[in-house]
């Protein structure tokens, strides 16, 4: 018996005792007889109205949700021992008990359900497929954030079609054992998502978060809130929906994520690393009349949390025109290189590097620098810079000595 139930029973007992005493009271006049009973009833009513019910369950967590309303429907969730009550204000209150897939959405298409509140403790089966399938008028789900999902293996279409659901807190979910999230968020309206350290997107993009629009309001990216707010996120991580699902790592990215607004857009840090750096990277000296000098291969590594976007290679310095840069053609699987920079050219573009490009192996992520053929005797220097978002992110100097031929 809950504390609230005990309080109400005590109040009813007091009322019963007072009412049983009324017939035994003898009043001297009709005036007293008429005035006294309402006074007792009013005092009983005052006792009832003064009782403050201590919050339990969801309310005790500080969530301001009113359950007041007339109950218009009730039943059991699927075939399990979990009861629910539906109120005329659109709140679906779900009690403690077991939850598991029924193979269909129990409240699919039910326009009466506007908010779902899990009031107690729920045990979960291994299969949560279609659990909230097409609850397309529901704007809020509360009380599921701390479910123990560690034994769940399938969440297929779990939130599919929840088109009115804007935010979702899954901060306590452990999905490391989930193997199937196919269409978990398909056609969902979720644009605010709280994920914890043990959340994993099984199958990467299979979860089907919808693309963030790139329009007058949003930038096309998700961003973590960090030290900011929902309306003004200040986190360091920015992903497209596909990148979010592919690269989310709870140990690094656990946070509340929102669609990045244009008004407070903060670009993702896009950082690269070159396998050559500094001011001392000389070519081996050659004699005048050399046919071709040795070339250096420079590998570019993405060490940031977002795709780099297009890279710009710039060659500068007094002898910039004495070097040329080539890059492996995307279409040239046989290893044919095409010219990037030569002579009077000073800049060229490289394709974007994806997140997770953590090795120097892919040949399409490297470029080659080589002195021009037939340079006369002398020392040639140039600075090679690779820029991201027009900011130099890696650079190195090249030296090339051509010696006179001694007869």
C-alpha positions in Angstrom: 0.0 0.0 0.0 1.4 3.4 -1.0 1.8 6.4 1.3 -0.9 8.2 -0.7 -3.4 5.4 -0.4 -2.8 5.2 3.4 -3.4 9.0 3.6 -6.7 8.8 1.8 -7.9 5.8 3.9 -7.1 7.8 7.1 -9.1 10.7 5.8 -12.1 8.6 4.9 -12.0 6.9 8.4 -12.1 10.3 10.1 -15.1 11.3 7.9 -16.9 8.1 8.8 -16.4 8.6 12.5 -17.6 12.2 12.4 -20.7 11.3 10.4 -21.6 8.5 12.8 -21.6 11.0 15.6 -24.0 13.4 14.0 -27.3 11.6 14.8 -26.3 11.4 18.5 -25.9 15.2 18.9 -28.9 17.0 20.5 -29.1 20.7 19.7 -31.1 23.2 21.9 -32.6 25.1 19.0 -33.3 24.7 15.4 -30.8 27.5 14.7 -28.0 25.6 16.3 -29.1 22.3 14.7 -29.0 24.0 11.3 -25.6 25.7 11.8 -23.5 23.0 13.5 -23.5 20.1 10.9 -22.2 22.3 8.0 -19.4 23.5 10.3 -18.3 19.9 10.9 -18.5 19.0 7.2 -16.6 22.1 6.3 -13.9 21.2 8.7 -13.7 17.6 7.3 -13.5 19.1 3.8 -10.7 21.4 4.9 -8.7 18.4 6.3 -9.1 16.6 2.9 -8.1 19.7 0.9 -5.1 20.4 3.1 -3.5 17.0 2.5 -0.5 17.3 0.2 0.2 14.1 -1.6 3.9 13.3 -1.7 5.1 12.8 -5.3 6.2 9.4 -6.4 7.6 7.8 -9.5 7.9 10.3 -12.4 6.7 13.2 -10.3 9.4 12.6 -7.7 12.0 13.0 -10.4 11.1 16.6 -10.8 9.1 16.3 -14.0 6.1 18.6 -13.9 3.3 16.5 -15.4 -0.3 16.8 -14.3 -2.3 13.5 -14.3 -5.5 15.3 -13.4 -8.2 14.6 -15.9 -11.0 12.1 -16.4 -10.0 8.6 -17.1 -11.6 7.6 -20.4 -10.0 4.2 -21.1 -7.9 1.5 -19.5 -6.4 -1.9 -20.3 -3.3 -4.0 -20.4 -0.2 -3.4 -22.6 -0.3 -6.3 -25.0 -0.3 -9.7 -23.4 1.8 -8.7 -20.4 0.8 -7.7 -16.8 1.3 -4.0 -17.4 -1.8 -1.9 -17.0 -2.5 1.5 -18.5 -4.9 4.3 -18.0 -5.8 6.9 -20.6 -7.1 10.4 -19.5 -9.1 12.9 -21.4 -6.1 15.3 -21.4 -4.2 12.9 -23.6 -2.0 11.4 -21.0 -1.4 7.7 -21.1 -0.2 6.5 -17.7 1.5 3.1 -17.8 2.1 1.2 -14.6 4.9 -1.2 -13.5 5.2 -4.5 -15.2 6.7 -6.3 -18.2 7.1 -4.8 -21.6 8.0 -6.6 -24.8 7.1 -6.5 -28.5 3.6 -7.6 -29.4 4.5 -7.6 -33.1 2.5 -4.4 -33.7 2.1 -0.9 -32.1 -0.4 -1.2 -29.2 -1.5 2.5 -29.7 -0.6 2.9 -33.4 -2.7 5.7 -34.9 -4.5 6.5 -31.6 -5.0 10.2 -31.8 -6.0 10.3 -28.1 -2.5 9.6 -26.9 -0.5 12.8 -26.5 1.9 12.0 -23.7 3.1 8.6 -22.4 4.2 8.4 -18.8 5.8 5.3 -17.3 5.0 5.6 -13.6 6.8 2.7 -12.1 9.5 0.1 -12.8 9.3 -1.9 -16.0 11.1 -5.1 -16.9 11.9 -5.6 -20.6 12.0 -8.6 -22.9 14.8 -9.1 -25.5 12.5 -7.8 -28.3 11.2 -4.3 -28.3 10.2 -4.2 -31.9 7.3 -1.8 -32.8 6.9 -0.8 -29.1 5.9 2.8 -30.0 5.1 2.1 -33.6 3.1 4.9 -35.2 2.0 6.6 -32.0 1.9 9.6 -34.3 0.2 12.1 -32.0 2.5 11.6 -29.1 4.8 14.5 -28.3 6.5 13.2 -25.2 7.6 9.9 -23.6 8.6 10.1 -20.0 10.0 7.6 -17.5 11.7 5.3 -20.1 15.0 7.0 -19.8 16.4 4.7 -17.2 15.1 1.4 -18.5 17.5 -1.5 -18.2 17.9 -2.4 -21.9 21.1 -4.3 -21.4 19.4 -7.6 -22.4 17.5 -6.2 -25.4 18.7 -7.5 -28.7 16.2 -6.0 -31.2 14.6 -2.5 -31.5 13.4 -2.7 -35.0 10.9 0.1 -35.9 10.6 0.9 -32.2 9.8 4.6 -32.8 8.8 4.3 -36.4 6.2 6.8 -37.4 6.4 8.9 -34.2 6.1 12.0 -36.3 5.0 14.3 -33.5 7.7 13.2 -31.1 10.3 16.0 -31.0 12.5 15.0 -28.1 13.6 11.7 -26.5 15.7 10.8 -23.5 17.5 7.5 -23.8 20.3 8.5 -21.4 20.3 5.4 -19.3 20.0 2.9 -22.2 22.6 0.2 -22.8 22.3 -1.0 -26.3 25.6 -2.8 -26.6 23.8 -6.1 -27.1 21.3 -4.9 -29.6 21.9 -6.4 -33.0 19.0 -5.0 -35.0 17.9 -1.3 -35.0 16.5 -1.4 -38.5 14.3 1.7 -39.0 14.3 2.3 -35.2 13.7 6.1 -35.9 12.2 5.8 -39.3 9.7 8.6 -40.1 10.2 9.9 -36.5 10.1 13.6 -35.7 12.9 13.4 -33.1 15.2 16.4 -33.3 16.5 16.3 -29.7 18.1 13.1 -28.5 19.8 12.4 -25.2 22.2 9.4 -25.3 24.4 8.0 -22.6 27.8 6.3 -22.5 26.5 2.8 -23.2 24.4 3.7 -26.3 25.4 2.2 -29.6 23.7 2.6 -33.0 23.6 -1.0 -34.0 24.1 -1.2 -37.8 25.1 2.4 -38.1 22.6 4.2 -40.4 20.1 1.4 -40.2 18.4 3.3 -37.3 17.2 5.8 -39.9 17.4 9.1 -38.1 16.0 11.5 -40.7 18.3 14.0 -42.3 18.5 17.4 -40.7 17.1 20.0 -43.1 19.5 22.6 -44.4 17.2 25.6 -44.6 16.6 29.0 -43.1 16.3 27.5 -39.6 18.7 24.5 -39.4 22.2 23.9 -40.8 21.8 20.2 -41.8 23.7 19.0 -38.8 23.3 17.5 -35.3 25.3 19.2 -32.6 25.8 18.3 -28.9 24.7 20.8 -26.4 27.9 20.8 -24.3 28.0 23.8 -22.1 25.2 25.5 -24.0 21.5 25.0 -24.1 18.9 23.3 -26.2 18.4 26.5 -28.2 22.0 27.5 -28.2 24.2 24.4 -28.4 27.9 24.9 -27.7 29.2 21.4 -28.1 32.3 20.6 -30.1 30.8 17.8 -32.2 28.8 18.3 -35.3 27.5 15.5 -37.5 25.0 14.9 -40.3 22.4 12.3 -39.4 24.4 9.6 -41.2 27.6 10.6 -39.5 25.9 10.7 -36.1 24.7 7.1 -36.4 28.0 5.9 -37.9 30.4 7.6 -35.5 28.6 8.1 -32.2 30.8 6.9 -29.4 29.2 7.1 -25.9 32.6 7.4 -24.2 33.2 10.6 -26.1 29.8 11.9 -27.3 27.3 11.1 -24.5 25.2 14.2 -24.3 22.0 15.8 -25.4 22.0 16.3 -29.2 19.9 18.8 -31.2 19.4 20.0 -34.7 22.0 22.7 -35.1 20.2 26.1 -35.5 21.6 28.7 -37.9 21.4 31.4 -35.4 23.9 29.7 -33.1 25.8 27.6 -35.6 29.2 26.6 -34.5 31.4 24.8 -37.1 32.8 21.5 -36.2 36.5 21.4 -35.6 38.0 19.9 -38.7 41.6 18.9 -38.0 44.1 17.1 -40.2 47.5 15.8 -39.7 50.3 15.3 -42.3 52.9 12.7 -42.1 55.5 15.3 -43.0 55.9 18.6 -41.2 58.4 21.3 -40.2 61.0 23.1 -42.1 63.6 20.4 -42.9 62.2 18.0 -45.5 64.9 18.2 -48.2 65.0 16.2 -51.4 68.2 14.4 -52.1 70.5 16.7 -54.1 70.9 15.9 -57.8 73.3 17.0 -60.6 72.2 19.5 -63.2 70.7 17.9 -66.2 68.8 15.3 -64.1 65.9 13.7 -66.0 63.5 13.4 -63.0 63.9 14.0 -59.3 62.7 11.7 -56.6 59.1 12.5 -55.4 57.7 12.6 -51.9 54.3 11.2 -51.0 52.4 13.2 -48.4 49.5 11.5 -46.5 46.7 13.4 -45.0 44.9 12.1 -41.9 41.6 13.3 -40.5 41.9 13.3 -36.7 38.7 15.3 -36.0 35.2 14.3 -35.2 33.7 15.4 -38.5 34.4 15.1 -42.2 37.0 17.7 -43.2 35.1 19.0 -46.2 37.2 19.9 -49.2 40.9 20.4 -48.6 43.0 23.1 -50.3 46.6 22.6 -51.1 48.7 25.7 -51.6 52.3 26.0 -52.6 54.1 29.2 -51.9 57.6 30.8 -51.6 60.1 32.2 -54.0 60.5 28.9 -55.9 56.9 27.7 -55.8 56.8 27.4 -59.6 59.7 24.9 -59.5 57.5 22.2 -58.0 54.5 20.3 -59.1 51.9 18.3 -57.0 49.9 15.4 -58.2 47.1 13.4 -56.7 45.7 9.9 -57.4 42.7 10.1 -59.7 39.5 8.8 -58.1 38.8 6.8 -61.3 42.4 5.6 -61.6 42.4 2.3 -59.7 45.5 1.3 -61.5 47.4 4.2 -59.9 47.4 6.9 -62.4 48.1 10.4 -61.0 46.8 13.7 -62.3 48.4 17.0 -62.0 47.2 19.4 -59.2 49.8 22.2 -59.2 52.3 23.1 -61.8 54.3 26.2 -62.6 52.1 29.3 -62.0 49.3 27.4 -60.2 49.3 28.1 -56.5 46.2 26.3 -55.1 44.3 23.1 -55.8 41.6 21.0 -54.1 41.6 17.6 -52.5 38.4 15.7 -51.7 36.9 15.6 -48.2 38.2 13.1 -45.8 35.6 11.2 -43.8 35.5 10.6 -40.1 37.5 7.6 -39.2 40.3 8.1 -41.8 42.8 7.2 -39.1 45.5 5.6 -41.2 47.7 6.8 -44.0 47.0 3.9 -46.2 44.2 5.0 -48.7 46.1 6.3 -51.7 43.3 8.7 -52.5 44.1 10.5 -49.3 47.7 11.5 -50.4 49.3 13.8 -52.8 52.9 13.8 -54.2 55.2 16.7 -54.6 58.1 16.6 -57.1 60.6 19.2 -58.4 60.1 20.2 -62.0 62.5 18.4 -64.4 65.6 20.2 -65.8 66.1 22.9 -63.2 69.4 24.6 -63.3 71.9 24.5 -60.5 70.8 26.2 -57.3 68.7 25.7 -54.2 64.9 25.7 -54.5 62.5 26.1 -51.6 58.7 26.1 -51.3 56.1 25.8 -48.6 53.3 23.4 -49.0 50.1 24.1 -46.9 47.0 22.0 -46.6 44.0 24.1 -45.4 40.6 23.2 -44.0 37.9 25.8 -44.1 40.4 28.3 -45.3 42.5 27.8 -42.2 46.0 26.4 -42.5 45.9 23.0 -40.8 49.2 21.4 -41.8 52.3 22.6 -43.7 55.9 21.8 -44.4 58.8 23.3 -46.3 60.6 21.6 -49.2 64.2 22.1 -50.2 65.8 20.9 -53.4 69.5 21.3 -54.4 70.7 21.1 -57.9 74.5 20.9 -58.2 76.7 21.8 -61.0 78.2 19.0 -63.1 81.9 18.9 -62.4 83.9 18.1 -65.5 
